Amino acid sequence: MSHPLEKFRFCPVCGSAHFVENNFKSKRCEDCGFVYYANICAATAAFIMNDKNELLVVRRAKEPAKGTLDLPGGFCDMYETVEEGMRREIQEETGLKVDAIEYLFSSPNVYMYSGLGVHTVDMDFLIRVHGDVDAIKAQVHAADDAAAAVWLPLDKVNPADFGLTSIRNAVIRFLHQMLRK
């Protein structure tokens, strides 16, 4: 996989072709002095559990890994906290409005998008939805990046069904933590 800065040949400020490597994560324009850093993006994933100990999973509607299982989540937008981004992504993909979220863990990731490896830090959260399980299930509908939404008992969750490596690894880590309890 190539370094993300290799895709940028010209200075975005002055258009100079003298846009050279400054260090591992930045390029500098030799003409105007502009320095660009390839910083990571914040991304989220939600482990949403109901009172029957079922996990809400979605089926990816788009590439990469279209058709495979995924967790609700995605990139955080500018000017929003990670928690706000997590809640927004859950509502966009499943229709659920959630309040309490519990941070679990994070991991570095490279998300391939339009031929570019977008470096992210994935932050995984546990969300417990309490109440009438049938009523909660009736609220859930797949939308946005999700083609389907399904509740799976934890013992039926198979990490190999998750198409994105980072999500698969998070599912393995999550199941290991849940089984230790």
Residue pairs with C-beta under 8 A, 6 or more apart in sequence:
1 110
1 117
2 117
3 38
4 38
4 116
4 117
4 118
4 119
5 21
5 25
5 26
5 27
5 36
5 38
7 116
8 19
8 27
8 36
9 17
9 19
10 16
10 17
10 19
11 18
11 19
11 29
11 31
11 32
11 34
12 34
12 36
13 29
13 32
13 34
14 29
14 31
14 32
14 34
16 29
16 30
16 31
16 32
18 29
18 30
18 31
19 27
19 28
19 29
19 30
20 27
20 28
20 29
20 30
21 27
21 28
22 28
22 35
25 37
25 38
25 39
26 35
26 36
26 37
26 38
27 35
27 36
28 34
28 35
28 36
29 35
38 119
40 108
40 119
40 120
40 121
41 75
41 76
41 118
41 119
41 120
41 121
42 75
42 76
42 82
42 85
42 120
42 121
42 123
43 73
43 74
43 75
43 76
43 109
43 111
43 120
43 121
43 122
43 123
44 73
44 74
44 75
44 76
44 82
44 85
44 86
44 89
44 122
44 123
44 124
44 125
45 71
45 72
45 73
45 122
45 123
45 124
45 125
45 167
45 170
46 56
46 71
46 72
46 73
46 86
46 89
46 90
46 101
46 124
46 125
46 126
46 127
47 55
47 71
47 104
47 124
47 125
47 126
47 127
47 174
48 55
48 56
48 72
48 90
48 94
48 96
48 98
48 127
48 128
48 129
49 55
49 56
49 126
49 127
49 128
49 129
50 56
50 128
50 129
50 130
50 133
50 136
50 137
50 151
51 129
51 130
51 131
51 133
52 133
52 151
52 153
53 153
53 154
54 133
54 151
54 152
54 153
54 154
55 151
55 152
55 153
55 154
55 157
56 72
56 94
56 96
56 140
56 149
56 150
56 151
57 69
57 70
57 71
57 149
57 150
57 151
57 152
57 157
58 69
58 70
58 71
58 72
58 93
58 94
58 142
58 145
58 146
58 147
58 148
58 149
58 150
59 67
59 68
59 69
59 70
59 142
59 146
59 147
59 148
59 149
59 150
60 66
60 67
60 68
60 69
60 70
60 145
60 146
60 147
60 163
61 142
61 144
61 145
61 146
61 147
62 145
64 111
64 112
64 113
64 163
64 164
65 163
65 164
66 163
67 147
67 163
68 161
68 162
68 163
68 164
69 161
69 162
69 163
70 146
70 162
70 163
70 164
70 167
71 124
71 162
71 167
71 170
71 171
72 89
72 90
72 93
72 94
72 146
73 86
73 89
73 90
73 93
74 85
74 89
74 92
74 93
74 145
75 85
75 120
76 82
76 84
76 85
77 85
77 88
80 88
82 123
83 101
86 101
86 123
86 125
87 97
87 98
87 99
87 101
90 96
90 97
90 98
90 127
91 97
91 98
92 143
92 144
92 145
93 142
93 143
93 144
93 145
93 146
93 149
94 140
94 141
94 142
94 143
94 146
94 149
95 139
95 140
95 141
95 143
96 129
96 136
96 139
96 140
98 127
98 129
100 127
100 128
101 125
101 126
101 127
102 125
102 126
102 127
102 128
103 123
103 124
103 125
104 124
104 125
104 126
104 174
104 177
105 124
105 170
105 173
106 121
106 122
106 123
106 124
107 121
107 122
107 124
107 166
107 169
107 170
108 119
108 120
108 121
108 122
109 119
109 120
109 121
109 122
109 165
109 166
110 117
110 118
110 119
110 120
111 117
111 118
111 120
111 164
111 166
112 118
120 166
122 166
122 170
124 170
124 173
124 174
129 136
137 151
140 149
140 151
141 149
142 148
142 149
154 175
154 178
157 171
157 175
159 168
159 171
159 172
159 175
160 168
162 168
162 171
